[in-house]
């Protein structure tokens, strides 16, 4: 019996036997988790003692930032293979589309590795390298993407390669348009959720109002969300490479700032509007990350703390572009809808601090 399967059974038994002893249950579960982590590390390291073994967060943005640098990484380490681990089998196709990893191993048991908070400073062969943001070494960081470049020990000017979008991907995307009865030339994709930034600052009512306004203007609206409040609208859940082929053909994409935005910007999509929360609140980061790491990215610039943090995450800054619409939400949903409609229609808008073109 695999250790992971055995541990699941043991945890069920422990929950029953020590139902009234929470601290003991937690202690035993922690010991079992460490045992599984050690087992995975030993098994993978012994199987690939001379190769670079990579494990990243399973968000599509994190995967993009790592996988897009792997061709450059391989040029630096030509005699070693790249082994990419993922706990999400559905992401294998996306990872393989970068044409850089030699072997991709997908196993749901790897999910336990997501809980690790390693002090990753230098990538080494023959061990699992946890390429998790933020980079904690001594190399300089200026924007979010630099953390991943430094984790791979590459020059900050290293070239990123986009995932390969095939004819099959476009065929699948075209089938989706037909299924949804949408015209690509007037389709607007709405992406209301995110993992990093706190998307909850915008209510579902905002997205519904925006969708209804777009529909009244003659656009087709497609949500990328499984939230039941949007169930009366068209929605798509294509595999990521198919989704990218879908996005490359639509009129416009409106998204709360998320990892998907990183991927869209990375593949060169221009018709994108990204919405940021008012104070750039993030869901996952703690005070240590902001006070001791992120703010130091721009400590020599003389910018305000807010400007520093915005530049760290700005799509235009990360991808050296100036044509992505980046809106900082200012707690006025009606004003935001008006702004977005103006962008989609191509009307001239005021470039105040709410919309920043870097």
C-alpha positions in Angstrom: 0.0 0.0 0.0 1.4 3.4 -0.9 2.3 5.6 2.1 -0.2 8.3 1.0 -3.1 5.8 0.9 -2.0 4.2 4.2 -1.8 7.6 5.9 -5.3 8.6 4.8 -6.6 5.5 6.5 -4.6 6.1 9.6 -5.9 9.7 9.8 -9.5 8.5 9.7 -8.8 6.1 12.5 -7.0 8.8 14.5 -9.9 11.1 14.1 -12.2 8.5 15.6 -9.9 7.3 18.4 -8.9 10.8 19.5 -12.0 12.7 18.7 -11.8 14.8 21.9 -8.0 15.4 21.8 -7.4 17.9 19.0 -3.8 18.6 19.8 -2.9 14.9 19.7 -4.7 14.5 16.4 -2.8 17.4 14.9 0.5 16.1 16.2 0.0 12.7 14.6 -1.3 14.1 11.3 1.8 16.4 11.2 4.1 13.4 11.8 2.4 11.4 9.0 2.7 14.4 6.6 6.4 14.8 7.3 6.9 11.0 6.7 5.1 11.3 3.3 7.1 14.4 2.3 10.4 12.6 3.2 9.3 9.5 1.2 8.5 11.5 -1.9 11.8 13.5 -1.7 13.8 10.3 -1.3 12.0 8.4 -4.1 12.3 11.2 -6.6 15.8 12.2 -5.7 17.0 8.6 -6.0 15.3 8.2 -9.4 16.9 11.3 -10.9 20.2 11.9 -9.0 21.8 13.9 -11.8 18.9 15.9 -13.0 17.1 19.1 -12.1 13.8 18.3 -10.3 11.3 21.2 -10.2 8.2 21.6 -8.2 6.2 24.9 -8.4 2.9 26.2 -7.1 0.1 24.8 -9.1 -1.4 28.2 -10.1 -1.2 28.8 -13.9 0.7 32.0 -13.3 3.4 30.3 -11.2 3.7 27.6 -13.8 4.0 30.1 -16.6 6.8 32.1 -14.8 8.8 28.9 -14.2 8.1 26.9 -17.4 8.7 29.9 -19.7 12.3 30.1 -18.5 13.1 26.4 -18.8 14.4 26.6 -22.4 16.9 29.2 -21.3 17.7 27.1 -18.2 18.4 24.1 -20.4 20.9 26.1 -22.5 22.8 26.7 -19.3 22.6 23.0 -18.2 22.7 21.1 -21.4 23.9 17.8 -19.9 21.1 17.4 -17.4 17.4 16.7 -17.8 14.5 18.7 -16.3 12.0 16.7 -14.3 8.8 18.7 -13.6 6.5 17.5 -10.8 2.9 18.6 -10.5 0.0 17.5 -8.2 -2.5 18.5 -10.9 -2.7 16.0 -13.8 -4.9 18.4 -15.7 -2.0 20.8 -16.0 0.4 18.4 -17.7 -0.7 19.5 -21.2 -0.1 23.2 -20.2 3.4 22.4 -18.8 4.3 20.3 -21.8 3.3 23.1 -24.2 6.4 25.0 -23.2 8.5 22.2 -24.9 11.2 22.4 -22.2 10.6 19.7 -19.5 12.1 16.3 -20.4 9.8 14.4 -18.0 6.6 15.6 -16.4 5.4 13.5 -13.4 1.8 14.1 -12.3 0.7 12.6 -9.0 -2.0 13.9 -6.6 0.1 12.7 -3.7 2.4 15.6 -4.5 -0.2 18.0 -3.1 1.4 17.6 0.3 4.5 19.4 -1.1 2.4 22.6 -1.6 2.4 23.0 2.1 6.2 23.3 2.3 7.7 26.8 2.9 11.3 26.2 1.8 14.2 28.7 2.0 15.0 28.1 -1.7 18.1 30.1 -2.6 19.9 28.0 -5.2 18.6 25.4 -7.6 20.6 22.1 -7.4 20.4 18.7 -9.3 19.4 15.5 -7.6 16.9 17.1 -5.2 13.4 18.5 -5.4 13.7 22.3 -6.0 10.7 24.1 -4.6 10.4 27.2 -6.9 8.0 29.1 -4.7 7.6 32.9 -4.7 9.2 34.9 -3.1 12.9 34.4 -3.8 14.7 34.7 -0.5 18.3 35.0 -1.7 20.6 38.0 -2.2 20.1 38.6 -5.9 18.2 41.8 -6.9 14.4 41.7 -7.6 12.5 44.5 -9.2 9.2 42.9 -10.3 7.3 39.8 -9.4 8.7 37.8 -12.3 12.2 38.4 -11.1 11.7 36.1 -8.2 11.3 33.1 -10.5 14.3 34.1 -12.7 16.4 34.3 -9.5 15.1 31.0 -8.2 16.4 29.4 -11.5 19.7 31.3 -11.1 19.3 33.0 -14.5 20.1 36.5 -15.6 17.2 38.9 -15.1 17.3 39.6 -18.9 16.7 35.9 -19.6 14.4 35.2 -22.5 10.9 33.7 -21.8 9.3 31.4 -24.3 5.5 31.2 -24.7 3.6 27.9 -24.6 3.0 26.5 -28.1 -0.6 26.9 -29.2 -1.4 24.3 -31.9 -3.9 23.9 -34.7 -5.7 21.4 -32.5 -6.0 24.1 -29.7 -7.6 26.5 -32.2 -10.0 23.7 -33.4 -11.1 23.0 -29.9 -11.5 26.8 -29.3 -13.7 27.1 -32.4 -15.8 24.2 -31.3 -16.3 26.1 -28.0 -17.5 29.2 -29.8 -20.0 27.1 -31.8 -21.2 25.4 -28.6 -21.7 28.7 -26.9 -23.2 30.3 -30.0 -20.7 33.2 -29.7 -19.1 35.3 -32.4 -15.4 35.7 -31.6 -15.3 39.3 -32.9 -17.9 40.4 -30.3 -17.1 38.0 -27.5 -16.1 39.5 -24.1 -14.5 37.1 -21.5 -15.1 37.9 -17.9 -12.7 36.4 -15.3 -14.0 37.5 -11.8 -11.8 35.4 -9.4 -8.2 35.2 -8.4 -6.0 33.3 -6.0 -3.4 36.0 -5.1 -5.3 39.3 -5.0 -8.5 39.6 -3.0 -11.1 39.6 -5.7 -13.9 39.8 -3.2 -13.6 43.6 -3.2 -15.8 43.5 -6.3 -19.3 42.0 -5.7 -20.9 39.4 -7.9 -23.5 42.2 -8.5 -20.7 44.2 -10.3 -19.9 41.4 -12.7 -23.6 40.7 -13.3 -24.2 44.4 -14.0 -21.2 44.5 -16.3 -22.3 41.4 -18.2 -25.8 42.8 -18.6 -24.5 46.1 -19.9 -22.3 44.3 -22.4 -25.1 42.1 -23.6 -27.3 45.2 -24.1 -24.5 46.7 -26.2 -24.6 43.7 -28.5 -21.6 41.8 -27.2 -21.5 38.1 -26.4 -20.4 37.5 -22.8 -18.6 34.4 -21.6 -17.6 33.8 -17.9 -14.6 31.9 -16.8 -16.0 31.0 -13.4 -18.0 28.1 -11.8 -19.7 30.4 -9.4 -23.4 29.5 -9.4 -24.4 33.2 -9.3 -23.3 33.4 -13.0 -24.9 30.2 -14.1 -27.5 32.0 -16.4 -24.6 33.3 -18.5 -22.4 31.4 -21.0 -19.2 30.0 -19.4 -16.1 28.1 -20.5 -13.7 25.8 -18.7 -11.4 24.8 -21.5 -8.0 23.2 -20.8 -5.4 26.1 -20.6 -3.8 25.8 -24.0 -7.3 25.6 -25.6 -8.4 28.5 -23.5 -5.4 30.6 -24.8 -6.5 29.8 -28.4 -10.0 30.9 -27.4 -8.7 34.2 -25.8 -6.6 35.0 -28.9 -9.7 35.3 -31.0 -12.1 37.3 -28.7 -12.9 41.0 -28.7 -11.7 41.7 -25.2 -10.9 40.1 -21.8 -11.8 41.7 -18.5 -10.1 40.0 -15.5 -9.5 40.6 -11.9 -5.7 40.5 -11.5 -4.8 36.8 -11.4 -2.3 34.3 -12.6 -4.3 33.9 -15.8 -3.5 37.6 -16.5 0.2 36.7 -16.3 -0.2 33.9 -18.9 -2.3 36.1 -21.2 0.2 38.9 -21.0 3.1 36.4 -21.5 1.6 35.1 -24.7 1.2 38.6 -26.1 -2.5 39.1 -25.8 -3.2 42.9 -26.1 -7.0 43.1 -25.6 -6.8 42.7 -21.9 -8.1 44.8 -19.0 -6.8 43.8 -15.5 -8.5 45.1 -12.3 -6.5 45.6 -9.1 -7.9 45.9 -5.6 -7.8 49.4 -4.0 -4.9 48.8 -1.7 -3.5 45.8 -3.6 -4.7 43.5 -0.8 -3.5 39.9 -1.3 -5.1 36.8 0.1 -2.0 34.7 0.6 0.8 37.0 1.8 1.5 37.9 5.4 3.1 40.9 6.9 6.6 39.4 6.6 6.3 39.1 2.8 5.3 42.7 2.4 7.5 44.4 5.0 10.7 42.4 4.5 10.6 41.3 0.8 8.3 43.1 -1.6 8.9 46.7 -0.4 12.7 46.1 -0.8 12.2 45.5 -4.6 12.0 49.3 -5.2 13.7 50.7 -2.1 16.0 52.9 -4.2 13.3 54.3 -6.5 11.9 57.0 -4.2 8.4 55.9 -5.0 5.6 55.6 -2.4 5.0 52.2 -0.9 1.8 51.8 -2.9 3.6 52.7 -6.2 6.3 50.3 -5.3 3.9 47.4 -4.7 1.9 48.3 -7.9 5.0 48.2 -10.0 6.0 44.9 -8.6 2.8 43.3 -9.8 2.0 45.5 -12.9 1.6 43.4 -16.0 3.2 46.1 -18.1 6.2 46.3 -15.8 6.6 42.5 -15.6 6.4 42.0 -19.3 8.0 45.2 -20.5 4.8 46.4 -22.2 2.7 49.5 -22.3 -0.5 48.3 -24.0 -2.3 46.4 -21.2 -5.1 48.3 -19.5 -4.5 48.2 -15.7 -7.2 49.7 -13.5 -6.9 50.2 -9.8 -10.5 49.9 -8.4 -11.5 52.9 -6.3 -14.6 51.6 -4.6 -17.0 52.8 -7.2 -18.5 49.9 -9.2 -20.6 52.1 -11.6 -17.6 54.2 -12.5 -15.5 51.1 -13.1 -18.2 49.7 -15.5 -18.2 53.0 -17.4 -14.4 52.9 -17.6 -14.4 49.3 -18.9 -17.0 49.9 -21.5 -15.0 52.9 -22.8 -11.9 50.7 -23.1 -13.8 48.0 -25.0 -15.4 50.4 -27.4 -12.1 52.2 -28.0 -13.4 55.5 -26.7 -10.9 58.0 -25.4 -10.7 57.9 -21.6 -8.9 59.9 -18.9 -5.7 58.3 -17.9 -5.9 59.2 -14.2 -4.5 57.1 -11.4 -7.3 54.6 -12.0 -5.9 53.5 -15.3 -2.2 53.2 -15.5 -0.3 52.7 -18.7 3.4 52.1 -18.0 
